[in-house]
Amino acid sequence: MGPTRSKLHKEVVENLGAPSVAVRCATPEDAPVCGQICFDAFHKISTDHGFPPDFPSPDVAVGLLSMMFSHPGFYCVVAESDGRMVGSNCLDERSAIAGLGPITVDPSIQNRGVGWKLMEAVLVRARERNFPGVRLLQSAFHNRSLALYSRLGFDAREPVSVMQGPPLRKQIEGCSIRPAQVSDIENCKRLCMQVHGHDRAGELADAIKAGTALVVERHARITGYATALAFFGHAVAETNLDLQALIASAESFAGPGIIVPTRNSDLFRWCLENGLRVVQPMTLMTSGLYNEPAGAYLPSVLF
Ligand SMILES: CC(C)(COP(=O)(O)OP(=O)(O)OC[C@H]1O[C@@H](n2cnc3c(N)ncnc32)[C@H](O)[C@@H]1OP(=O)(O)O)[C@@H](O)C(=O)NCCC(=O)NCCS
């Protein structure tokens, strides 16, 4: 039998004088350095292409990674080379499908195999934990990450648009919105199962605790929910009307914006007509189990 793809890759990069890299589990103490790298990496790739960076300041990236590196529902790794940290990656293990990211590598050492190793580390973990699928969102203008993820087995599934704008502050007739409660989790799980074929209860439970989750009801029945109307939140609903009611109720869209599946033309057009503007295109990529959604949804930046 010939060498595996991974071994071949290692030999090739070693022959080219690639840096020696070790990958280990992240600790909360790694967050300040990794957060700075995360900020620098996104800032460079986005500004090189004329897009606004995903993180407005290093502090925001440090805050996010501090949360992920200390949360028991995330598996996070860092890469070290010559005794210094050069990148990190995370796997969100809170729900039935694992979400991957943010993966970032110090811009001074990119394109030399570090990203590949950080990807392999979390994909091995996902296999060990028997996740039926792993998903991520890829910046559509970034050729390198598209090539990297595709070669590691991810399929491009859905073009999406990050959208931002002033809050709509509207009510949609027939829909009522209220904060989600722990007692709503079972109904929301069922709804997510119906639309996606799996639930995202772990993320919803965290969002209820954080006070960002909302449900929409029609005829006294839950017809949709959102963990947050934000870059890091997802929403699932029976219809576009339910999603519109959730979007229209938001006080703001945290982070770069909400993520709208571009092929959902009615919803996409409705967002445009209501003053939201496209910030950047992304692509939902999946590996393993995937069902074509049977309803309306907004992915989070994880999936
Ligand atoms: C994405 C990122 C993590 C990848 O890490 P990296 O260390 O640069 O990536 P690697 O060197 O391991 O792998 C990149 C591969 O893509 C290949 N590649 C790069 N540009 C390519 C292109 N235009 N077409 C095809 N392949 C390409 C490289 O040749 C390399 O493969 P090889 O090692 O077999 O030659 C890193 O570039 C980064 O931090 N980017 C900014 C932040 C970001 O965008 N994160 C991802 C969010 S979606």
The ligand as an SDF file (V2000), in Angstrom:
LIG
                    3D

 48 50  0  0  0  0  0  0  0  0999 V2000
   -6.7590   29.4920    6.2010 C   0  0  0  0  0  0  0  0  0  0  0  0
   -5.4760   29.2590    6.9840 C   0  0  0  0  0  0  0  0  0  0  0  0
   -5.8240   28.8370    8.3950 C   0  0  0  0  0  0  0  0  0  0  0  0
   -4.7090   28.1330    6.3090 C   0  0  0  0  0  0  0  0  0  0  0  0
   -3.4960   27.9100    7.0090 O   0  0  0  0  0  0  0  0  0  0  0  0
   -2.0980   27.7520    6.2010 P   0  0  0  0  0  0  0  0  0  0  0  0
   -1.0790   27.3300    7.1790 O   0  0  0  0  0  0  0  0  0  0  0  0
   -1.8560   29.0150    5.4490 O   0  0  0  0  0  0  0  0  0  0  0  0
   -2.4970   26.5930    5.1900 O   0  0  0  0  0  0  0  0  0  0  0  0
   -1.6250   25.3410    4.6750 P   0  0  0  0  0  0  0  0  0  0  0  0
   -0.2810   25.8430    4.2180 O   0  0  0  0  0  0  0  0  0  0  0  0
   -1.6080   24.2660    5.6890 O   0  0  0  0  0  0  0  0  0  0  0  0
   -2.5160   24.8130    3.4940 O   0  0  0  0  0  0  0  0  0  0  0  0
   -2.8700   25.6300    2.4270 C   0  0  0  0  0  0  0  0  0  0  0  0
   -2.9210   24.7610    1.1910 C   0  0  0  0  0  0  0  0  0  0  0  0
   -3.6720   25.4280    0.1990 O   0  0  0  0  0  0  0  0  0  0  0  0
   -2.8960   25.4870   -0.9940 C   0  0  0  0  0  0  0  0  0  0  0  0
   -3.2930   26.6940   -1.7110 N   0  0  0  0  0  0  0  0  0  0  0  0
   -3.0650   27.9690   -1.3640 C   0  0  0  0  0  0  0  0  0  0  0  0
   -3.6150   28.7910   -2.2950 N   0  0  0  0  0  0  0  0  0  0  0  0
   -4.2050   27.9900   -3.2070 C   0  0  0  0  0  0  0  0  0  0  0  0
   -4.9440   28.2290   -4.4010 C   0  0  0  0  0  0  0  0  0  0  0  0
   -5.1710   29.4650   -4.8300 N   0  0  0  0  0  0  0  0  0  0  0  0
   -5.4210   27.1600   -5.0840 N   0  0  0  0  0  0  0  0  0  0  0  0
   -5.1910   25.8930   -4.6540 C   0  0  0  0  0  0  0  0  0  0  0  0
   -4.4850   25.6100   -3.5460 N   0  0  0  0  0  0  0  0  0  0  0  0
   -4.0140   26.6470   -2.8290 C   0  0  0  0  0  0  0  0  0  0  0  0
   -1.4750   25.5430   -0.5280 C   0  0  0  0  0  0  0  0  0  0  0  0
   -0.6090   25.1850   -1.5710 O   0  0  0  0  0  0  0  0  0  0  0  0
   -1.5270   24.5550    0.6300 C   0  0  0  0  0  0  0  0  0  0  0  0
   -1.4750   23.2260    0.1740 O   0  0  0  0  0  0  0  0  0  0  0  0
   -0.0680   22.4130    0.1420 P   0  0  0  0  0  0  0  0  0  0  0  0
    0.4910   22.4920    1.5140 O   0  0  0  0  0  0  0  0  0  0  0  0
   -0.4620   21.0350   -0.2740 O   0  0  0  0  0  0  0  0  0  0  0  0
    0.7680   23.1300   -0.8470 O   0  0  0  0  0  0  0  0  0  0  0  0
   -4.5850   30.5300    7.0330 C   0  0  0  0  0  0  0  0  0  0  0  0
   -4.2170   30.8720    5.7290 O   0  0  0  0  0  0  0  0  0  0  0  0
   -5.2470   31.7280    7.7050 C   0  0  0  0  0  0  0  0  0  0  0  0
   -5.0880   31.9220    8.9020 O   0  0  0  0  0  0  0  0  0  0  0  0
   -5.9800   32.5750    6.9370 N   0  0  0  0  0  0  0  0  0  0  0  0
   -6.6120   33.7690    7.4780 C   0  0  0  0  0  0  0  0  0  0  0  0
   -7.7700   33.4380    8.3930 C   0  0  0  0  0  0  0  0  0  0  0  0
   -8.8300   32.6170    7.6910 C   0  0  0  0  0  0  0  0  0  0  0  0
   -9.2500   32.9400    6.6140 O   0  0  0  0  0  0  0  0  0  0  0  0
   -9.2660   31.5260    8.3340 N   0  0  0  0  0  0  0  0  0  0  0  0
  -10.2360   30.6430    7.7590 C   0  0  0  0  0  0  0  0  0  0  0  0
  -11.6140   31.2040    7.8430 C   0  0  0  0  0  0  0  0  0  0  0  0
  -12.6640   30.4860    6.6230 S   0  0  0  0  0  0  0  0  0  0  0  0
  1  2  1  0
  2  3  1  0
  2  4  1  0
  2 36  1  0
  4  5  1  0
  5  6  1  0
  6  7  2  0
  6  8  1  0
  6  9  1  0
  9 10  1  0
 10 11  2  0
 10 12  1  0
 10 13  1  0
 13 14  1  0
 14 15  1  0
 15 16  1  0
 15 30  1  0
 16 17  1  0
 17 18  1  0
 17 28  1  0
 18 19  1  0
 18 27  1  0
 19 20  2  0
 20 21  1  0
 21 22  1  0
 21 27  2  0
 22 23  1  0
 22 24  2  0
 24 25  1  0
 25 26  2  0
 26 27  1  0
 28 29  1  0
 28 30  1  0
 30 31  1  0
 31 32  1  0
 32 33  2  0
 32 34  1  0
 32 35  1  0
 36 37  1  0
 36 38  1  0
 38 39  2  0
 38 40  1  0
 40 41  1  0
 41 42  1  0
 42 43  1  0
 43 44  2  0
 43 45  1  0
 45 46  1  0
 46 47  1  0
 47 48  1  0
M  END
$$$$
